[in-house]
Amino acid sequence: MSAPSRFDRGHTDDLMSFLAASPSPYHAVANAAERLEKAGFRQVAETDAWDGTAGGRYVLRGGAIVAWYVPEGAEPHTPFRIIGAHTDSPNLRVKPLPDTGAHGWRQVAVEIYGGPLLNSWLDRDLGLAGRLTLRDGSTRLVNIDRPLLRVPQLAIHLDRSVSAEGLKLDKQRHLQPIWGLGNDVRDGDLIAFLEEETGIGAGEVTGWDLMTHSVERPAHLGRDNELVAGPRMDNLLSVHSGVAALAALAGGDLPYIPVLAAFDHEENGSQSDTGADGPLLGSVLERSVFARGGSYEDRARAFAGTVCLSSDTGHAVHPNYAERHDPTHHPRVNGGPILKVNVNNRYATDGSGRSVFAAACEKANVPFQSFVSNNSMPCGTTIGPITAARHGIMTVDIGVAILSMHSARELCGADDPHLLANALVAFLAG
């Protein structure tokens, strides 16, 4: 196999399309699967027996996807090179009894998912997307990608203190979006509307996992279009780059088995059957070893030589709040991916892991930066420490530096996504 083409700004343009087409984790994994199919991967069911032949495969489970490529001649004990990421983003999600309203307004009852910047969801035109479950147990993706909902902010005339004292939002009272007018609020209205919109028979939907999204398109920004603004960069940016890197290596003669593991529920702790703290990744890796005729000893050897890059967005230095950052670590957009370090193990990176990532960046001719939190502020975390502890594999936390993390609309550099993708290709190729 010849060396894969280097990604450029065309990759970033494609990222924008991926973000727009992936308003929920379920859409994100469906779009990832479609791209992998075009690269020759095929879906395998967890309920089927697996074979150990060479080629690309992937497993879908809810809002998670695990994909891997077995090179020709791979031994049962061949180590894995894993890109870890997550598909979920903070947002407003529909409650089990969604139909509500007051004072002539029809509203949708929502619950806060993860840790969103709540003010960023105000006065935005919102769509509704996610997964519907039907009476026969099948599921259907739904995406109402037009202005349907809005969380209206209180006018300044009715809250004169907001500019001086800051916006104070009650999560229960102030964030229920409106979607129409009428005093007759009836149970089942929202689901009946979705059934009609998607062509599903009336009364066929018996379950739903629905969430709001901003319908504003991703866009280039800045004097020279050197920035990109868009939703869900945390962390579909990493998912998109991981898919592109894995697809680029399909068919290659590789010393490792490259893997993409994109989990759901990172934003609320990863403890689910589709989260990084669940058994999904370990099960897939073990079954891959056993399908190639391996033993438990082969599994142990393969895991011992495995490395995972946990790729998630991080904080670029903010020009208006530079004092919130560590004074000697100021990651900049378009400066290349960041290496995240925290000695209290909020990130999994150690010196050996840094060496692995530095070698991949050098091989790809990609610059990288270091990130640590200000000592006076709590540090966030990722799937990195969870992956390292659960599976006993070396894990390195990396990502792309962005502004406005957890906003309904985030901001990154236009060069960083393709720099990350190039580094991931070099890492997976070994």
C-alpha positions as CSV (number, residue, x, y, z in Angstrom):
1,M,0.0,0.0,0.0
2,S,1.3,3.5,-0.9
3,A,1.4,6.1,1.8
4,P,-2.1,7.7,2.4
5,S,-2.6,11.2,1.0
6,R,-2.0,13.9,3.5
7,F,-5.2,15.6,4.7
8,D,-5.5,19.4,4.1
9,R,-8.2,22.0,4.4
10,G,-10.5,19.9,2.3
11,H,-10.7,17.6,5.4
12,T,-11.9,20.6,7.5
13,D,-14.6,21.4,4.9
14,D,-15.7,17.8,5.1
15,L,-15.7,18.1,8.9
16,M,-18.3,20.9,8.6
17,S,-20.5,18.6,6.5
18,F,-20.1,15.8,9.1
19,L,-21.1,18.1,12.0
20,A,-24.2,19.4,10.2
21,A,-25.3,15.8,9.3
22,S,-24.7,14.5,12.9
23,P,-27.1,16.3,15.3
24,S,-27.2,13.2,17.7
25,P,-24.8,10.4,18.6
26,Y,-27.0,8.0,16.6
27,H,-26.6,10.1,13.5
28,A,-22.8,10.5,14.1
29,V,-22.2,6.7,14.2
30,A,-24.5,6.1,11.2
31,N,-22.5,8.7,9.2
32,A,-19.2,7.2,10.5
33,A,-20.4,3.7,9.4
34,E,-21.3,5.0,5.9
35,R,-17.9,6.4,5.4
36,L,-16.2,3.2,6.6
37,E,-18.4,1.1,4.3
38,K,-17.1,3.2,1.4
39,A,-13.5,2.3,2.5
40,G,-14.4,-1.4,2.4
41,F,-15.4,-2.0,6.1
42,R,-18.4,-4.2,6.8
43,Q,-20.7,-4.3,9.8
44,V,-20.7,-7.4,12.1
45,A,-23.4,-8.2,14.6
46,E,-22.4,-8.8,18.2
47,T,-24.9,-11.7,18.2
48,D,-23.1,-13.5,15.3
49,A,-19.9,-15.6,15.4
50,W,-16.9,-13.6,14.1
51,D,-14.3,-14.8,11.7
52,G,-10.6,-13.8,11.9
53,T,-10.0,-13.1,8.2
54,A,-8.2,-9.9,7.1
55,G,-10.3,-6.8,6.4
56,G,-12.2,-4.0,8.0
57,R,-15.2,-4.4,10.4
58,Y,-17.3,-2.4,12.7
59,V,-19.8,-2.8,15.5
60,L,-22.7,-0.4,16.2
61,R,-24.3,-0.2,19.6
62,G,-26.7,2.7,20.1
63,G,-24.6,5.9,19.9
64,A,-21.3,4.1,19.9
65,I,-19.1,2.5,17.1
66,V,-16.0,0.4,17.3
67,A,-14.2,-0.2,14.0
68,W,-11.0,-2.1,13.3
69,Y,-8.9,-3.3,10.4
70,V,-7.1,-6.7,10.4
71,P,-4.1,-6.6,8.1
72,E,-3.1,-9.7,6.1
73,G,-1.0,-12.1,8.2
74,A,-1.9,-10.5,11.5
75,E,-1.0,-12.8,14.4
76,P,-3.5,-13.4,17.3
77,H,-1.1,-11.5,19.6
78,T,-0.7,-8.5,17.3
79,P,-1.1,-5.3,19.4
80,F,-3.8,-2.7,18.7
81,R,-3.4,1.0,18.1
82,I,-6.6,2.7,19.2
83,I,-8.1,6.1,18.7
84,G,-10.7,6.8,21.4
85,A,-13.3,9.5,21.2
86,H,-16.9,10.2,22.1
87,T,-20.0,11.0,20.1
88,D,-22.2,12.9,22.6
89,S,-22.3,16.6,23.3
90,P,-24.1,18.7,26.0
91,N,-27.6,19.7,25.0
92,L,-31.3,19.8,26.0
93,R,-33.0,16.4,25.8
94,V,-36.7,15.5,25.7
95,K,-38.3,14.1,28.8
96,P,-40.5,11.0,28.9
97,L,-43.6,13.2,29.0
98,P,-42.7,15.9,26.5
99,D,-45.9,17.9,26.1
100,T,-46.2,20.9,28.3
101,G,-47.0,24.6,28.1
102,A,-48.4,27.6,29.9
103,H,-50.2,30.9,29.2
104,G,-51.1,30.0,25.6
105,W,-47.6,28.7,24.7
106,R,-47.0,25.1,23.7
107,Q,-43.7,23.9,25.0
108,V,-41.5,20.8,25.1
109,A,-40.3,19.5,28.4
110,V,-36.5,19.0,28.4
111,E,-33.8,17.8,30.7
112,I,-30.2,19.1,30.8
113,Y,-27.7,16.6,29.4
114,G,-24.1,17.0,30.4
115,G,-22.7,20.4,31.3
116,P,-23.8,22.9,28.5
117,L,-23.2,26.6,28.6
118,L,-26.8,27.2,29.2
119,N,-26.9,30.8,27.9
120,S,-25.7,29.6,24.5
121,W,-29.0,27.8,24.0
122,L,-31.1,30.9,24.4
123,D,-32.7,32.7,21.4
124,R,-31.4,30.1,19.0
125,D,-33.5,28.4,16.3
126,L,-33.4,24.7,17.4
127,G,-34.2,21.5,15.6
128,L,-35.0,18.1,17.1
129,A,-33.1,14.9,16.4
130,G,-32.4,11.4,17.7
131,R,-33.8,7.9,17.7
132,L,-37.4,6.6,17.7
133,T,-38.2,3.0,18.8
134,L,-41.2,1.4,17.2
135,R,-43.6,-1.3,18.5
136,D,-41.7,-4.1,16.7
137,G,-38.4,-3.1,18.5
138,S,-36.8,-1.5,15.4
139,T,-35.4,2.0,15.5
140,R,-35.6,4.9,13.2
141,L,-33.4,8.0,13.1
142,V,-35.2,11.3,13.0
143,N,-33.9,14.8,12.2
144,I,-36.1,17.8,12.1
145,D,-33.4,20.1,10.8
146,R,-35.4,23.3,10.6
147,P,-36.4,26.0,13.1
148,L,-38.9,24.1,15.3
149,L,-38.1,25.2,18.9
150,R,-36.7,28.2,20.7
151,V,-35.8,29.0,24.4
152,P,-36.7,32.7,24.6
153,Q,-34.7,34.9,26.8
154,L,-36.4,37.4,29.2
155,A,-36.3,40.9,27.8
156,I,-33.9,43.3,29.6
157,H,-36.9,45.6,30.4
158,L,-38.1,42.8,32.7
159,D,-34.7,42.1,34.3
160,R,-32.8,45.3,34.6
161,S,-30.0,43.7,36.7
162,V,-28.9,41.1,34.1
163,S,-26.2,43.3,32.5
164,A,-24.6,44.2,35.9
165,E,-25.2,41.0,37.9
166,G,-25.1,38.4,35.1
167,L,-27.7,36.0,33.8
168,K,-29.1,33.6,36.3
169,L,-31.0,30.6,34.8
170,D,-33.1,28.1,36.7
171,K,-32.6,24.8,34.9
172,Q,-36.2,23.7,35.5
173,R,-38.1,26.9,34.9
174,H,-36.1,28.9,32.3
175,L,-35.0,26.4,29.7
176,Q,-38.2,24.8,28.4
177,P,-38.4,25.6,24.7
178,I,-41.6,26.9,22.9
179,W,-42.8,25.2,19.7
180,G,-46.3,26.7,19.1
181,L,-49.4,28.3,20.4
182,G,-52.5,26.9,22.0
183,N,-54.1,26.4,25.4
184,D,-55.0,22.7,24.7
185,V,-51.8,20.9,25.5
186,R,-52.4,17.2,24.8
187,D,-50.2,14.2,25.7
188,G,-48.7,12.6,22.6
189,D,-48.7,15.8,20.5
190,L,-44.9,15.9,20.0
191,I,-44.6,12.2,19.2
192,A,-47.6,12.3,16.8
193,F,-45.9,15.3,15.0
194,L,-42.7,13.3,14.6
195,E,-44.6,10.2,13.4
196,E,-46.2,12.4,10.7
197,E,-42.9,14.1,9.8
198,T,-41.1,10.8,9.3
199,G,-43.9,8.8,7.7
200,I,-44.3,6.4,10.6
201,G,-47.8,5.1,11.3
202,A,-49.8,6.8,14.1
203,G,-49.1,5.2,17.5
204,E,-46.2,3.1,16.3
205,V,-43.5,5.0,18.3
206,T,-43.2,3.6,21.8
207,G,-39.8,4.9,22.8
208,W,-37.6,7.9,22.0
209,D,-34.2,9.4,22.6
210,L,-34.5,13.0,21.4
211,M,-32.4,16.1,21.7
212,T,-32.3,19.6,20.5
213,H,-29.7,21.1,18.1
214,S,-28.9,24.5,16.6
215,V,-29.9,24.5,13.0
216,E,-27.3,27.2,12.1
217,R,-24.8,25.7,9.7
218,P,-21.1,25.4,10.5
219,A,-19.1,28.2,8.8
220,H,-15.7,29.6,8.2
221,L,-14.9,32.7,10.2
222,G,-12.2,35.4,10.3
223,R,-10.4,37.7,7.9
224,D,-8.7,34.9,6.0
225,N,-11.3,32.1,6.9
226,E,-8.7,30.8,9.3
227,L,-11.4,29.8,11.9
228,V,-14.4,27.4,11.9
229,A,-17.5,27.9,14.0
230,G,-19.9,25.0,14.5
231,P,-21.7,22.7,16.9
232,R,-20.6,19.5,18.6
233,M,-16.9,19.9,17.9
234,D,-16.6,18.4,21.4
235,N,-16.2,15.7,20.3
236,L,-17.3,15.0,16.7
237,L,-14.1,16.7,15.5
238,S,-12.1,13.8,16.9
239,V,-14.6,11.2,15.7
240,H,-14.4,12.6,12.1
241,S,-10.6,12.6,12.1
242,G,-10.5,9.1,13.6
243,V,-12.8,7.8,10.9
244,A,-10.8,9.5,8.1
245,A,-7.5,8.1,9.5
246,L,-8.8,4.6,9.9
247,A,-10.3,4.6,6.4
248,A,-7.0,5.9,4.9
249,L,-5.1,2.9,6.2
250,A,-7.6,0.2,5.1
251,G,-5.8,-2.3,2.8
252,G,-2.4,-1.5,4.3
253,D,0.4,-3.8,5.5
254,L,0.6,-2.7,9.1
255,P,2.4,-3.8,12.2
256,Y,-0.6,-3.1,14.4
257,I,-4.4,-3.5,14.2
258,P,-5.8,0.0,14.0
259,V,-9.0,0.7,15.9
260,L,-11.5,3.5,16.3
261,A,-13.6,3.4,19.4
262,A,-16.2,6.3,19.6
263,F,-18.3,6.0,22.7
264,D,-21.5,7.7,24.0
265,H,-22.2,9.2,27.4
266,E,-18.7,10.8,28.0
267,E,-20.4,14.0,29.1
268,N,-22.1,12.3,32.0
269,G,-19.5,9.9,33.2
270,S,-19.2,7.1,30.6
271,Q,-21.0,4.6,32.8
272,S,-23.3,2.8,30.3
273,D,-23.3,-0.1,27.9
274,T,-22.2,2.3,25.2
275,G,-19.8,4.3,27.3
276,A,-16.1,4.0,27.8
277,D,-16.6,2.6,31.3
278,G,-18.6,-0.2,29.8
279,P,-17.4,-3.5,28.4
280,L,-17.8,-2.7,24.7
281,L,-14.2,-2.0,23.7
282,G,-12.7,-4.9,25.7
283,S,-15.3,-7.3,24.3
284,V,-14.5,-6.3,20.7
285,L,-10.7,-6.5,21.2
286,E,-10.9,-9.9,22.9
287,R,-13.3,-11.3,20.3
288,S,-10.9,-10.1,17.5
289,V,-8.0,-12.0,19.2
290,F,-10.1,-15.1,19.7
291,A,-11.5,-15.0,16.1
292,R,-7.9,-15.2,14.8
293,G,-7.4,-18.4,16.8
294,G,-5.8,-16.7,19.8
295,S,-5.8,-17.8,23.4
296,Y,-6.0,-15.8,26.7
297,E,-2.2,-15.6,26.5
298,D,-2.4,-14.0,23.1
299,R,-5.0,-11.6,24.4
300,A,-2.7,-10.6,27.3
301,R,0.3,-10.1,24.9
302,A,-1.8,-8.0,22.5
303,F,-3.1,-5.8,25.3
304,A,0.3,-5.3,26.8
305,G,1.6,-3.9,23.5
306,T,-1.5,-1.7,22.8
307,V,-1.6,2.1,22.9
308,C,-4.7,4.3,22.9
309,L,-4.8,7.9,21.9
310,S,-7.8,9.4,23.7
311,S,-8.7,12.3,21.4
312,D,-10.9,15.0,22.8
313,T,-11.1,18.8,22.4
314,G,-9.2,21.0,24.9
315,H,-9.0,24.6,25.8
316,A,-7.2,27.1,23.6
317,V,-5.9,30.2,25.4
318,H,-8.7,32.7,25.5
319,P,-7.7,36.3,24.7
320,N,-10.2,37.8,27.1
321,Y,-9.5,35.4,30.0
322,A,-5.8,34.5,29.7
323,E,-5.5,34.5,33.5
324,R,-7.7,31.4,33.6
325,H,-5.0,29.4,31.9
326,D,-1.6,28.1,33.1
327,P,0.8,31.0,32.6
328,T,3.4,28.9,30.7
329,H,1.0,26.7,28.7
330,H,-1.1,28.7,26.2
331,P,-2.3,26.4,23.4
332,R,-3.2,28.4,20.3
333,V,-5.6,27.5,17.5
334,N,-3.9,26.3,14.3
335,G,-0.9,25.4,16.4
336,G,-1.4,21.7,16.0
337,P,-3.0,19.1,18.3
338,I,-2.5,19.4,22.1
339,L,-1.0,16.8,24.5
340,K,-3.0,16.9,27.7
341,V,-1.2,16.3,31.0
342,N,-2.4,16.2,34.6
343,V,-0.3,14.6,37.3
344,N,-3.5,13.7,39.3
345,N,-4.5,11.4,36.5
346,R,-7.5,13.5,35.2
347,Y,-5.6,12.8,31.9
348,A,-3.9,9.5,31.3
349,T,-0.7,10.9,29.7
350,D,2.7,10.0,31.2
351,G,6.2,10.5,29.8
352,S,6.2,7.2,27.8
353,G,2.9,8.1,26.2
354,R,4.2,11.6,25.4
355,S,7.1,9.9,23.5
356,V,4.6,7.8,21.4
357,F,2.6,10.8,20.4
358,A,5.7,13.0,19.7
359,A,7.0,10.2,17.4
360,A,3.7,10.2,15.5
361,C,3.7,13.9,15.1
362,E,7.3,13.9,14.0
363,K,6.6,11.2,11.4
364,A,3.6,13.2,10.1
365,N,5.5,16.5,10.2
366,V,2.8,17.9,12.5
367,P,3.5,20.4,15.3
368,F,2.0,19.7,18.7
369,Q,1.4,21.7,21.9
370,S,1.2,20.9,25.6
371,F,-1.8,21.6,27.8
372,V,-2.1,21.6,31.6
373,S,-4.7,23.3,33.7
374,N,-4.1,26.3,36.0
375,N,-3.2,24.9,39.4
376,S,-6.0,27.1,41.0
377,M,-8.7,25.6,38.8
378,P,-10.2,22.1,38.7
379,C,-9.2,20.0,35.7
380,G,-11.6,18.3,33.4
381,T,-11.2,14.7,32.4
382,T,-11.8,12.4,29.4
383,I,-12.3,8.7,28.5
384,G,-8.5,8.4,28.8
385,P,-8.1,7.5,32.5
386,I,-11.2,5.2,32.2
387,T,-9.7,3.4,29.2
388,A,-6.3,2.9,30.8
389,A,-7.7,1.6,34.1
390,R,-10.4,-0.6,32.6
391,H,-8.3,-2.3,30.0
392,G,-4.8,-2.0,31.4
393,I,-3.4,-0.3,28.2
394,M,-1.2,2.7,27.8
395,T,-3.3,5.7,27.0
396,V,-2.4,9.2,25.9
397,D,-4.8,12.2,26.1
398,I,-4.6,14.5,23.1
399,G,-7.0,16.7,21.1
400,V,-7.6,20.0,19.3
401,A,-7.7,23.3,21.1
402,I,-11.0,25.2,20.8
403,L,-12.8,28.1,22.3
404,S,-16.4,28.1,23.7
405,M,-16.3,24.4,24.7
406,H,-19.7,23.1,25.7
407,S,-21.4,26.0,23.9
408,A,-24.1,25.3,21.3
409,R,-21.6,26.7,18.8
410,E,-17.8,26.2,19.4
411,L,-14.8,27.6,17.6
412,C,-11.6,26.0,16.3
413,G,-8.8,26.8,13.9
414,A,-9.3,25.7,10.3
415,D,-5.9,23.9,10.1
416,D,-6.1,21.9,13.3
417,P,-8.6,19.2,12.2
418,H,-6.4,18.1,9.3
419,L,-3.3,18.4,11.4
420,L,-4.9,16.0,13.9
421,A,-6.0,13.6,11.2
422,N,-2.4,13.4,9.8
423,A,-1.0,12.7,13.3
424,L,-3.6,10.0,13.8
425,V,-2.7,8.3,10.5
426,A,1.0,8.2,11.6
427,F,0.1,6.9,15.0
428,L,-2.2,4.1,13.7
429,A,0.4,3.1,11.0
430,G,3.1,2.7,13.7
